[in-house]
Amino acid sequence: MKKYLTLLLITVCSVAAFGQPTDFKTELYIGASGGMTFSKVRFYPNISESYLQGNSAGLMFRLISEPHIGFQVELNYTQKGWKMDSVGYSRRINYVGVPIMTHINIGKKAMRFILNLGPEFAYEISEKEKFKDPSVSQPDNAKYNELFGQPTSSKIDLLFTVGLGMEYHLKRGGAIALEGRGFYSLPNLFDPNKYTYSISQSNGIQVKLTYLFQINKKRGKKSVETGILQHPKL
């Protein structure tokens, strides 16, 4: 955790050190996003698993008050979990999350390179187990049996999220962003005091497409000239 905080501090300080033009105008954005997640759980002792594909959708607000750096907060619905192909099992966990991130951008014209990073607080709203063979409710595998049918130990999740992407700004005040994110949970899904697994932390990647609208876009005004009849000099 300390190395992530150090990286965040160095990045923010480096961008803040850039030259700041005196005519910079604060930018305010709202937006909506949709995408896919690919997640699994880091178990120790290790188990044979693969990435589970899920969906994500959300709303966002962004404030850029300094050149190249700002603040972004989101409200997201995200599906995470894991699957074990060897036993035909998967578990999908649905969360509502609030990432609170530092936003960094490079580029002054239509195309910008973006970096978003920071903590995310999430709450589990539901979870569902699924077996490839509907007639199987618990595979005959002692190594995994203690997890099947058992709910996660905590509904609260705290993650660290980092996103990289490109953003294209339209002339009328909108923007389209394509971003790839990586996330890693700090708490365990299952209490290590009750289960064999001392570590059970979610991690994965997310690909998302976002449409943003700048709500304080300065509109160009047509100049209106007042005609003054000038008499020719005599």
Secondary structure, DSSP 8 states (H G I E B T S, - for coil): -HHHHHHHHHHHHHHHTS---TT---EEEEEEEEEEEEEEEEEES----B-EEEEEEEEEEEEEEETTEEEEEEEEEEEEEEEEGGGTEEEEEEEEEEEEEEEEEE-SSSEEEEEEEEEEEEEEEEEEEEESSTT-SS-S-TTTTTTTT---S-SEEEEEEEEEEEEEE-TTSEEEEEEEEEEEE-S-SS-TTTSS-SEEEEEEEEEEEEEEEETT------------------
